[in-house]
């Protein structure tokens, strides 16, 4: 399986796992997707950490995501990438701006 297919599989699984509340599993999947080049999942990782209450990790990872894309907002995530509502809540908790 190519790295892109593997990454896409992790993206699908990780978002579903967040929606189901399986945060440890989702975090593992996000890391795998990031490892094969899906760096846009860094912000999702921040949201998952925030949902776990790991705010230091969430803020650190969010800072990394914002370095890569300073224009990143919660609105962008929900409109362009259709992330699960619980993940949007986590990203907001981590400190991602709405607009």
C-alpha positions as CSV (number, residue, x, y, z in Angstrom):
1,X,0.0,0.0,0.0
2,X,1.4,3.4,-0.8
3,X,2.1,6.0,1.9
4,X,-0.8,8.2,0.6
5,X,-3.3,5.3,0.9
6,X,-2.0,4.5,4.3
7,X,-2.3,8.1,5.4
8,X,-5.8,8.4,4.0
9,X,-6.8,5.3,5.9
10,X,-5.5,6.8,9.1
11,X,-7.3,10.1,8.5
12,X,-10.6,8.2,8.1
13,X,-10.0,6.1,11.2
14,X,-8.7,8.9,13.4
15,X,-11.7,11.2,12.8
16,X,-14.1,8.4,13.4
17,X,-12.3,7.4,16.6
18,X,-12.5,10.9,18.0
19,X,-16.3,10.9,17.3
20,X,-16.6,7.6,19.2
21,X,-14.5,8.9,22.1
22,X,-11.6,6.6,21.4
23,X,-9.0,9.3,21.9
24,X,-5.9,7.2,22.6
25,X,-6.5,5.3,19.4
26,X,-7.3,8.5,17.4
27,X,-4.0,10.0,18.6
28,X,-2.1,7.0,17.4
29,X,-3.8,7.2,14.0
30,X,-3.1,10.9,13.7
31,X,0.6,10.3,14.5
32,X,0.7,7.6,11.8
33,X,-0.9,9.9,9.2
34,X,1.5,12.7,10.1
35,X,4.4,10.3,9.8
36,X,3.5,9.5,6.2
37,X,3.1,13.1,5.2
38,X,-0.4,14.3,6.2
39,X,1.0,17.2,8.2
40,X,-2.4,18.9,8.1
41,X,-3.5,16.4,10.8
42,X,-1.3,18.2,13.4
43,X,-4.2,20.5,14.3
44,X,-6.5,17.4,14.7
45,X,-3.9,15.9,17.1
46,X,-4.0,19.1,19.1
47,X,-7.8,18.8,19.4
48,X,-7.6,15.2,20.5
49,X,-5.1,16.1,23.2
50,X,-7.4,18.9,24.4
51,X,-10.3,16.5,24.6
52,X,-8.1,14.3,26.8
53,X,-7.4,17.3,29.0
54,X,-3.7,17.3,28.1
55,X,-3.7,21.0,27.5
56,X,0.1,21.5,27.5
57,X,0.4,19.0,24.7
58,X,-2.6,20.4,22.9
59,X,-1.2,24.0,23.0
60,X,2.2,22.9,21.9
61,X,0.9,20.9,19.0
62,X,-1.5,23.7,18.0
63,X,1.5,26.1,18.0
64,X,3.2,23.8,15.6
65,X,0.1,23.7,13.3
66,X,-0.2,27.5,13.4
67,X,3.5,27.9,12.5
68,X,2.8,25.9,9.4
69,X,-0.4,27.8,8.6
70,X,-0.9,31.0,10.5
71,X,-4.3,31.6,8.9
72,X,-5.7,28.3,10.3
73,X,-9.1,28.8,12.0
74,X,-11.8,26.6,13.4
75,X,-14.1,27.8,10.6
76,X,-11.6,26.7,8.0
77,X,-11.5,23.2,9.6
78,X,-15.2,22.7,9.8
79,X,-16.0,24.1,6.4
80,X,-13.1,22.7,4.4
81,X,-12.4,19.4,6.2
82,X,-15.7,18.6,7.8
83,X,-14.1,17.5,11.1
84,X,-16.4,15.8,13.7
85,X,-18.0,18.3,16.1
86,X,-16.2,16.8,19.1
87,X,-12.9,17.4,17.4
88,X,-13.9,21.0,16.6
89,X,-14.6,21.4,20.3
90,X,-11.2,20.1,21.2
91,X,-9.5,22.4,18.7
92,X,-11.4,25.3,20.3
93,X,-10.3,24.2,23.8
94,X,-6.7,24.0,22.6
95,X,-7.0,27.7,21.6
96,X,-7.7,27.7,17.9
97,X,-9.4,30.9,16.9
98,X,-12.9,30.7,15.4
99,X,-12.2,33.2,12.6
